[in-house]
């Protein structure tokens, strides 16, 4: 069995002008589940496009009404979703002083929320430790250098397959999926990748609920979500 992880981000990673930055996405367990949510999400997209003048316009959180975003979001009710809400004002200022520091922190935050989501699925019996062959990560493409793509793959591979070592605490953290065969990371154009567009809607939804202090009142199904720092 393979895992398919789709993700996008919402907000701007800039503590001077922004309070929050969000990663959001979903995990599909196996090909069948991936196809199931692709069909469901695509069906809602097609209905929305029928009522638009420009039927070729990509449907994203930034160009879609709250009502229609709600329909798209509800089509994913049964999916295993995740989100990390980064409180930028509480981060070390050193993170923002260098592009490499920023990217490494974002890679850390991303792997953290995906790991928590996968761990929840293992703990509740949805995923078996020895049942995952490969993980496929589909991320919305952005201005990431080639070496940045390789660094993210290495970060994820170490976390899930090899294990990590904290030199400050002299402690080794066991890998979550030691029998994993491989990890693939793809940076995609959301226009061409359906479930990356779905991840955009998830990230956009959580970002706006957070900014307008409505997160505590929202009914969210099948969600692994937390603030960082906690």
C-alpha positions as CSV (number, residue, x, y, z in Angstrom):
1,X,0.0,0.0,0.0
2,X,1.2,3.5,-0.9
3,X,0.3,6.8,0.8
4,X,-0.4,9.9,-1.3
5,X,0.1,13.2,0.5
6,X,-1.1,16.5,-1.1
7,X,-0.3,19.9,0.4
8,X,-0.4,23.6,-0.1
9,X,0.2,26.7,2.0
10,X,-1.8,29.8,2.9
11,X,-0.5,33.2,4.0
12,X,2.9,34.7,3.7
13,X,5.9,33.6,5.7
14,X,6.9,37.1,6.9
15,X,6.6,37.8,10.6
16,X,6.8,41.5,10.1
17,X,3.5,41.8,8.3
18,X,1.7,38.5,9.1
19,X,0.6,36.7,12.2
20,X,0.0,33.3,10.8
21,X,1.2,30.9,8.1
22,X,-0.6,27.6,7.4
23,X,0.3,24.3,5.8
24,X,-2.8,22.2,4.9
25,X,-3.5,19.1,3.0
26,X,-4.8,15.5,2.9
27,X,-3.5,11.9,3.0
28,X,-5.0,9.3,0.7
29,X,-4.4,5.7,1.8
30,X,-3.9,3.6,-1.4
31,X,-4.8,4.2,-5.0
32,X,-8.5,3.5,-4.4
33,X,-8.9,6.2,-1.8
34,X,-7.0,8.6,-4.0
35,X,-9.3,8.0,-6.9
36,X,-12.4,8.3,-4.6
37,X,-11.6,11.8,-3.4
38,X,-10.4,12.8,-6.8
39,X,-13.8,12.0,-8.2
40,X,-15.7,13.7,-5.4
41,X,-13.7,16.9,-5.6
42,X,-13.7,17.0,-9.4
43,X,-17.5,16.7,-9.4
44,X,-17.9,19.8,-7.2
45,X,-15.3,21.7,-9.3
46,X,-17.2,20.9,-12.5
47,X,-20.5,22.2,-11.0
48,X,-18.8,25.5,-10.0
49,X,-17.1,25.9,-13.4
50,X,-20.4,25.6,-15.2
51,X,-21.6,28.9,-13.6
52,X,-18.4,30.8,-14.3
53,X,-17.8,33.0,-17.4
54,X,-14.2,31.8,-17.6
55,X,-14.7,28.0,-17.4
56,X,-10.9,27.4,-17.8
57,X,-10.0,29.5,-14.7
58,X,-8.3,27.4,-12.0
59,X,-10.5,27.2,-8.9
60,X,-8.5,28.4,-5.9
61,X,-9.2,29.8,-2.5
62,X,-8.2,33.3,-3.6
63,X,-10.8,33.5,-6.4
64,X,-13.7,31.5,-5.0
65,X,-16.5,32.7,-2.7
66,X,-16.8,31.4,0.9
67,X,-20.0,29.6,0.0
68,X,-18.4,27.7,-2.9
69,X,-15.2,27.0,-0.9
70,X,-17.5,25.4,1.7
71,X,-18.9,23.0,-0.9
72,X,-15.4,22.1,-2.0
73,X,-14.3,21.6,1.6
74,X,-17.3,19.4,2.4
75,X,-16.5,17.1,-0.5
76,X,-13.4,16.1,1.5
77,X,-15.3,15.4,4.8
78,X,-14.2,11.8,4.9
79,X,-10.6,12.4,3.9
80,X,-7.7,12.4,6.4
81,X,-6.8,16.1,6.5
82,X,-4.0,17.9,8.3
83,X,-3.0,21.5,9.1
84,X,-0.3,23.3,11.1
85,X,-0.9,26.9,12.0
86,X,2.4,28.7,12.5
87,X,2.3,31.7,14.9
88,X,5.0,33.7,13.2
89,X,5.3,36.4,15.9
90,X,6.4,33.7,18.4
91,X,9.2,32.3,16.2
92,X,12.9,33.2,16.6
93,X,13.7,36.3,14.5
94,X,16.8,34.4,13.3
95,X,14.6,32.1,11.2
96,X,13.6,35.1,9.0
97,X,17.2,36.4,8.5
98,X,18.3,33.9,6.0
99,X,16.5,32.2,3.1
100,X,18.0,28.8,4.0
101,X,16.9,29.2,7.6
102,X,13.4,30.0,6.5
103,X,13.2,27.0,4.2
104,X,14.6,24.6,6.7
105,X,12.1,25.7,9.3
106,X,9.2,25.3,6.8
107,X,10.5,21.8,5.9
108,X,10.6,21.0,9.7
109,X,7.0,22.3,10.2
110,X,5.8,20.4,7.2
111,X,7.3,17.1,8.2
112,X,6.0,17.6,11.8
113,X,2.4,17.9,10.8
114,X,2.5,15.1,8.3
115,X,4.2,12.9,10.9
116,X,1.5,13.7,13.5
117,X,-1.2,12.9,10.9
118,X,0.4,9.6,10.0
119,X,0.9,8.7,13.6
120,X,-2.7,9.3,14.4
121,X,-3.7,7.0,11.5
122,X,-1.3,4.3,12.9
123,X,-2.6,4.7,16.5
124,X,-6.2,4.3,15.5
125,X,-5.5,1.2,13.3
126,X,-6.1,2.9,9.9
127,X,-2.5,2.3,8.8
128,X,-0.3,-0.7,9.8
129,X,3.3,0.0,10.5
130,X,4.5,-2.7,8.1
131,X,1.7,-2.0,5.5
132,X,3.2,1.1,3.8
133,X,5.4,0.5,0.8
134,X,6.0,4.1,-0.5
135,X,5.0,7.6,0.3
136,X,4.3,10.1,-2.5
137,X,4.3,13.8,-1.6
138,X,2.7,16.3,-3.9
139,X,3.4,19.9,-3.0
140,X,2.3,23.1,-4.7
141,X,5.3,24.4,-6.6
142,X,6.8,27.6,-5.4
143,X,10.2,29.3,-5.6
144,X,12.2,26.4,-4.3
145,X,15.8,25.9,-5.5
146,X,16.7,22.4,-6.8
147,X,18.8,21.7,-3.8
148,X,15.8,22.7,-1.6
149,X,13.7,20.0,-3.2
150,X,16.4,17.4,-2.4
151,X,16.7,18.7,1.1
152,X,12.9,18.2,1.7
153,X,13.1,14.7,0.4
154,X,16.0,13.9,2.6
155,X,14.2,15.4,5.6
156,X,11.1,13.3,5.0
157,X,13.2,10.2,4.3
158,X,15.1,10.5,7.5
159,X,11.9,11.2,9.5
160,X,9.9,8.2,8.2
161,X,12.5,5.7,7.2
162,X,15.9,6.2,8.8
163,X,15.2,8.1,12.1
164,X,16.7,11.3,13.4
165,X,19.2,12.3,16.0
166,X,19.0,15.3,18.3
167,X,22.6,16.2,19.0
168,X,21.6,18.8,21.7
169,X,19.9,16.2,23.7
170,X,21.9,13.2,22.6
171,X,18.7,11.4,21.7
172,X,17.8,9.2,18.7
173,X,14.2,9.2,17.5
174,X,13.1,6.0,15.8
175,X,11.6,6.2,12.3
176,X,7.9,6.1,12.0
177,X,7.8,3.6,9.1
178,X,11.0,1.6,9.2
179,X,9.8,-0.8,6.5
180,X,9.2,2.0,4.0
181,X,10.8,1.3,0.6
182,X,10.9,4.8,-0.8
183,X,9.7,8.4,-0.7
184,X,8.9,10.5,-3.7
185,X,8.5,14.3,-3.6
186,X,6.9,16.2,-6.5
187,X,6.5,20.0,-6.8
188,X,3.4,20.4,-8.9
189,X,1.5,23.1,-10.8
190,X,-1.8,23.1,-9.0
191,X,-3.6,23.8,-12.3
192,X,-2.6,20.3,-13.4
193,X,-2.9,18.4,-10.1
194,X,-6.4,18.1,-8.8
195,X,-5.8,17.2,-5.1
196,X,-3.2,19.9,-4.7
197,X,-6.0,22.3,-5.5
198,X,-8.0,20.5,-2.8
199,X,-5.1,21.1,-0.4
200,X,-5.2,24.8,-1.3
201,X,-8.9,24.9,-0.2
202,X,-8.0,23.1,3.1
203,X,-5.1,25.5,3.8
204,X,-7.2,28.6,2.8
205,X,-10.1,27.5,5.0
206,X,-7.9,27.0,8.1
207,X,-6.0,30.2,7.5
208,X,-9.2,32.4,7.3
209,X,-10.8,30.6,10.3
210,X,-7.7,31.4,12.3
211,X,-7.3,35.0,11.1
212,X,-11.0,35.8,12.0
213,X,-10.9,33.9,15.3
214,X,-13.5,31.4,14.1
215,X,-11.5,28.2,14.3
216,X,-13.0,27.2,17.7
217,X,-16.5,27.3,16.3
218,X,-15.9,25.3,13.1
219,X,-17.0,21.7,12.7
220,X,-14.0,19.9,11.2
221,X,-14.1,16.2,10.4
222,X,-11.0,13.9,10.3
223,X,-8.5,16.6,11.0
224,X,-5.0,16.5,12.5
225,X,-4.4,20.2,13.4
226,X,-2.3,22.2,15.8
227,X,-0.6,25.5,16.4
228,X,3.2,25.9,16.4
229,X,4.7,26.9,18.7
230,X,2.2,25.0,20.8
